[in-house]
Amino acid sequence: MSSDAPHPESTGRTPQAGPSAERRAWLIFGVLLLLGGVAGIGWFAVASSRYATYQIRTHESVSGLIVDAPVEFHGVEVGKVARVELTDPGLVTVLLHVRKGAPVTPSTVATITSRGLASKGFTGYVYVSLEDDPAGAQPMADSGIGYPQIRTAPSRSVNMDTAIAQVNENVQYITTLLQTSLDAKTIASLKQSLESMQTITRTLADNSERMNTIIANAERATGRLEPLLASGNETARALQTQLLPQAYKALANLDRASSRLDPLLEAGNETTRALQTQLLPQAYDALVKLDRLATTLNSAATRIERDPTVLVRGTGKRPPGPGETR
């Protein structure tokens, strides 16, 4: 090369890289891309090892539930929603990535819950809530694709729009009820009742002086009743302090007298038994003998009356007299 040839620096031009430099650049880019892929695969493998995949199936609407929506257990975020897809016209399948440390058991129940002012948008969000239900523990079913299936509960909504809709329904129900209740007849009856109340009020106002007079008379009568009440109180005190103690004493005396009468009654009973067992039989025998004696005397008197000679001759057979035959 001659000395007259222009030098690259003197001409102000940059020398172009050769084919070897371009290949080195592509090689470096490929290596970086490969390292990025390996790092991504490694990160995915590490992340996958920290999470377990579960599946839930529900027949209810999951409006607002999107991928990466939070999964909470007792209010603590433990995972994300991995996939939401419509399996059948009435069945939605949701895959959940839940940390392996989360206490998911056969008694866990998943509830799709919407919270905020609305179920969609920045004013609200939808998430999956996991709760324990020890009373309804059941073995986890196999979803058919290798993921254990968590039981689902009915969806729950705590959104402002839902609450406003419920309030609107309640207001419409109350309005319908009022329209049904306050018909023309009811309103006419209410008007009549108001008119009657006004009439009663006017009557009371017109007779206020008479009412005042009645109240004053009642007060005077109450004042006159005070001596009677005082007398009644004194009578009650006299009964409590005098009559009742005396009555108690009389009852006590009667009790003591009854206790003293017990021996007398017992003696009377013994006397009665003696009369029944001893005296009455003997008296009965004496009466029988007296009856027999009276019968004998009566017979003797009859014979004497018929034949006085019996007193001289006796009752034996006598010899026949002259001219008498046996």
Beta strands, then each sheet from edge to edge (+ up, - down):
strand 1: 51-58
strand 2: 70-73
strand 3: 76-88
strand 4: 91-99
strand 5: 108-116
strand 6: 124-132
strand 7: 141-142
strand 8: 148-149
strand 9: 151-152
strand 10: 156-159
sheet 1: 1+ 4- 3+ 2- 6- 5+ 9+
sheet 2: 1+ 4- 3+ 2- 6- 5+ 10+
sheet 3: 7+ 8-
end
